[in-house]
Amino acid sequence: MGALVWFDEAACEDVAVAGGKGASLAAMAGAGLPVPPGFVVPAGIEHAARFDTDSAEIEFWFTQ
């Protein structure tokens, strides 16, 4: 999983990955409801960006 998870990816419906709002939007998009294309930044990426990595590694993940 990368720094972004798109609504049409199966992992996006996992609340632990996408959060409640992201998972709900992904589920609605999967059900065919009119949801604009979108993505979420997984919770673990934000934590790693704040506590576990240096700025060069953060920039790498967000430019992929």
MDTraj code that builds the backbone (N, CA, C; nanometers):
import mdtraj as md
import numpy as np

residues = "MET GLY ALA LEU VAL TRP PHE ASP GLU ALA ALA CYS GLU ASP VAL ALA VAL ALA GLY GLY LYS GLY ALA SER LEU ALA ALA MET ALA GLY ALA GLY LEU PRO VAL PRO PRO GLY PHE VAL VAL PRO ALA GLY ILE GLU HIS ALA ALA ARG PHE ASP THR ASP SER ALA GLU ILE GLU PHE TRP PHE THR GLN".split()
xyz = np.array([
    [0.0857, -0.1177, 0.0000],
    [0.0000, 0.0000, 0.0000],
    [0.0897, 0.1231, 0.0000],
    [0.0541, 0.2184, -0.0807],
    [0.1329, 0.3397, -0.0909],
    [0.0832, 0.4488, 0.0020],
    [0.1245, 0.5693, -0.0278],
    [0.0875, 0.6831, 0.0549],
    [-0.0566, 0.7269, 0.0306],
    [-0.1163, 0.6823, -0.0795],
    [-0.2552, 0.7136, -0.1101],
    [-0.3300, 0.5836, -0.1380],
    [-0.4540, 0.5776, -0.0929],
    [-0.5401, 0.4639, -0.1234],
    [-0.6647, 0.5218, -0.1897],
    [-0.6876, 0.4828, -0.3144],
    [-0.8018, 0.5342, -0.3914],
    [-0.9302, 0.4647, -0.3486],
    [-1.0428, 0.5347, -0.3632],
    [-1.1726, 0.4802, -0.3227],
    [-1.2028, 0.3462, -0.3893],
    [-1.1524, 0.3221, -0.5111],
    [-1.1852, 0.1978, -0.5804],
    [-1.0952, 0.0803, -0.5409],
    [-1.0023, 0.1012, -0.4481],
    [-0.9179, -0.0069, -0.3984],
    [-0.9869, -0.0748, -0.2800],
    [-0.9757, -0.2071, -0.2745],
    [-1.0413, -0.2827, -0.1671],
    [-0.9964, -0.2366, -0.0284],
    [-0.8702, -0.2028, -0.0122],
    [-0.8184, -0.1611, 0.1193],
    [-0.8867, -0.0358, 0.1705],
    [-0.9426, 0.0440, 0.0817],
    [-1.0037, 0.1704, 0.1237],
    [-1.1312, 0.1483, 0.2047],
    [-1.1935, 0.0327, 0.1938],
    [-1.3145, 0.0071, 0.2725],
    [-1.2824, -0.0391, 0.4137],
    [-1.1550, -0.0527, 0.4474],
    [-1.1115, -0.0924, 0.5812],
    [-1.1002, 0.0329, 0.6684],
    [-1.1806, 0.0407, 0.7714],
    [-1.1819, 0.1582, 0.8594],
    [-1.0447, 0.1821, 0.9228],
    [-0.9719, 0.0758, 0.9522],
    [-0.8389, 0.0919, 1.0126],
    [-0.7409, 0.1577, 0.9158],
    [-0.7638, 0.1433, 0.7879],
    [-0.6770, 0.2033, 0.6869],
    [-0.7256, 0.3427, 0.6497],
    [-0.8530, 0.3528, 0.6155],
    [-0.9059, 0.4755, 0.5569],
    [-0.9796, 0.5667, 0.6545],
    [-1.0054, 0.5196, 0.7752],
    [-1.0875, 0.5977, 0.8668],
    [-1.2341, 0.5799, 0.8321],
    [-1.3200, 0.6253, 0.9170],
    [-1.4635, 0.6060, 0.8974],
    [-1.5187, 0.6749, 0.7747],
    [-1.4856, 0.8016, 0.7561],
    [-1.5382, 0.8761, 0.6423],
    [-1.4852, 0.8198, 0.5110],
    [-1.3557, 0.7918, 0.5048],
    [-1.2962, 0.7371, 0.3825],
    [-1.3552, 0.6019, 0.3473],
    [-1.3712, 0.5153, 0.4475],
    [-1.4282, 0.3830, 0.4240],
    [-1.5730, 0.3932, 0.3768],
    [-1.6477, 0.4850, 0.4337],
    [-1.7872, 0.5038, 0.3918],
    [-1.7955, 0.5535, 0.2481],
    [-1.7110, 0.6494, 0.2127],
    [-1.7101, 0.6995, 0.0751],
    [-1.6702, 0.5896, -0.0226],
    [-1.5730, 0.5076, 0.0148],
    [-1.5305, 0.3968, -0.0707],
    [-1.6442, 0.2970, -0.0888],
    [-1.7161, 0.2664, 0.0189],
    [-1.8284, 0.1725, 0.0109],
    [-1.9390, 0.2284, -0.0784],
    [-1.9684, 0.3576, -0.0658],
    [-2.0710, 0.4184, -0.1511],
    [-2.0277, 0.4174, -0.2971],
    [-1.9009, 0.4462, -0.3228],
    [-1.8496, 0.4427, -0.4606],
    [-1.8587, 0.3014, -0.5157],
    [-1.8255, 0.2017, -0.4333],
    [-1.8334, 0.0624, -0.4753],
    [-1.9752, 0.0162, -0.5028],
    [-2.0718, 0.0797, -0.4374],
    [-2.2123, 0.0449, -0.4572],
    [-2.2722, 0.1160, -0.5779],
    [-2.1909, 0.1988, -0.6441],
    [-2.2387, 0.2677, -0.7635],
    [-2.3043, 0.4018, -0.7379],
    [-2.2974, 0.4517, -0.6159],
    [-2.3539, 0.5834, -0.5870],
    [-2.2636, 0.6917, -0.6454],
    [-2.3187, 0.8100, -0.6721],
    [-2.2401, 0.9155, -0.7361],
    [-2.1404, 0.9823, -0.6400],
    [-2.0249, 0.9218, -0.6273],
    [-1.9182, 0.9747, -0.5430],
    [-1.8031, 1.0154, -0.6355],
    [-1.7552, 1.1388, -0.6257],
    [-1.6433, 1.1793, -0.7114],
    [-1.5206, 1.0917, -0.6846],
    [-1.4356, 1.0729, -0.7847],
    [-1.3125, 0.9968, -0.7616],
    [-1.2344, 1.0603, -0.6466],
    [-1.1743, 0.9781, -0.5634],
    [-1.1007, 1.0335, -0.4506],
    [-1.0089, 0.9329, -0.3869],
    [-0.9411, 0.9786, -0.2837],
    [-0.8433, 0.8953, -0.2149],
    [-0.8354, 0.9363, -0.0691],
    [-0.7693, 0.8526, 0.0103],
    [-0.7386, 0.8857, 0.1491],
    [-0.5894, 0.8646, 0.1714],
    [-0.5359, 0.9323, 0.2689],
    [-0.3995, 0.9077, 0.3156],
    [-0.4138, 0.8143, 0.4351],
    [-0.3613, 0.6919, 0.4257],
    [-0.3775, 0.5965, 0.5352],
    [-0.3237, 0.6508, 0.6678],
    [-0.3883, 0.6120, 0.7754],
    [-0.3508, 0.6606, 0.9080],
    [-0.2045, 0.6303, 0.9409],
    [-0.1560, 0.5155, 0.9041],
    [-0.0183, 0.4788, 0.9349],
    [0.0838, 0.5673, 0.8667],
    [0.0522, 0.6175, 0.7485],
    [0.1437, 0.7047, 0.6754],
    [0.1614, 0.8361, 0.7513],
    [0.0519, 0.8898, 0.8006],
    [0.0602, 1.0162, 0.8747],
    [0.1456, 0.9986, 0.9996],
    [0.1272, 0.8885, 1.0700],
    [0.2051, 0.8638, 1.1907],
    [0.3535, 0.8513, 1.1561],
    [0.3835, 0.7767, 1.0517],
    [0.5232, 0.7588, 1.0101],
    [0.5841, 0.8924, 0.9696],
    [0.5056, 0.9731, 0.9024],
    [0.5559, 1.1031, 0.8585],
    [0.5897, 1.1933, 0.9771],
    [0.5147, 1.1807, 1.0846],
    [0.5380, 1.2665, 1.2002],
    [0.6455, 1.2141, 1.2939],
    [0.6576, 1.0804, 1.3047],
    [0.7417, 1.0267, 1.4109],
    [0.8561, 0.9362, 1.3678],
    [0.8465, 0.8700, 1.2521],
    [0.9400, 0.7632, 1.2210],
    [1.0379, 0.7917, 1.1077],
    [1.0250, 0.9014, 1.0370],
    [1.1067, 0.9208, 0.9172],
    [1.1665, 1.0603, 0.9110],
    [1.2630, 1.0745, 0.8219],
    [1.3174, 1.2081, 0.7995],
    [1.2431, 1.2736, 0.6836],
    [1.2641, 1.4011, 0.6614],
    [1.1869, 1.4752, 0.5626],
    [1.2097, 1.4249, 0.4209],
    [1.3268, 1.3726, 0.3874],
    [1.3519, 1.3209, 0.2525],
    [1.2647, 1.1996, 0.2244],
    [1.2479, 1.1126, 0.3223],
    [1.1642, 0.9949, 0.3023],
    [1.0178, 1.0336, 0.2918],
    [0.9738, 1.1293, 0.3682],
    [0.8352, 1.1769, 0.3602],
    [0.8090, 1.2322, 0.2202],
    [0.8994, 1.3138, 0.1710],
    [0.8832, 1.3721, 0.0376],
    [0.8772, 1.2616, -0.0675],
    [0.9584, 1.1579, -0.0531],
    [0.9570, 1.0466, -0.1475],
    [0.8183, 0.9831, -0.1542],
    [0.7580, 0.9519, -0.0388],
    [0.6294, 0.8832, -0.0381],
    [0.5192, 0.9701, -0.0955],
    [0.5214, 1.0989, -0.0718],
    [0.4144, 1.1839, -0.1193],
    [0.4325, 1.2326, -0.2619],
    [0.5424, 1.1973, -0.3264],
    [0.5613, 1.2339, -0.4667],
    [0.5498, 1.1132, -0.5576],
    [0.5140, 0.9967, -0.5047],
    [0.4989, 0.8753, -0.5863],
    [0.3646, 0.8709, -0.6521],
])
top = md.Topology()
chain = top.add_chain()
for i, resn in enumerate(residues, 1):
    res = top.add_residue(resn, chain, resSeq=i)
    for name in ("N", "CA", "C"):
        top.add_atom(name, md.element.get_by_symbol(name[0]), res)
traj = md.Trajectory(xyz[None], top)
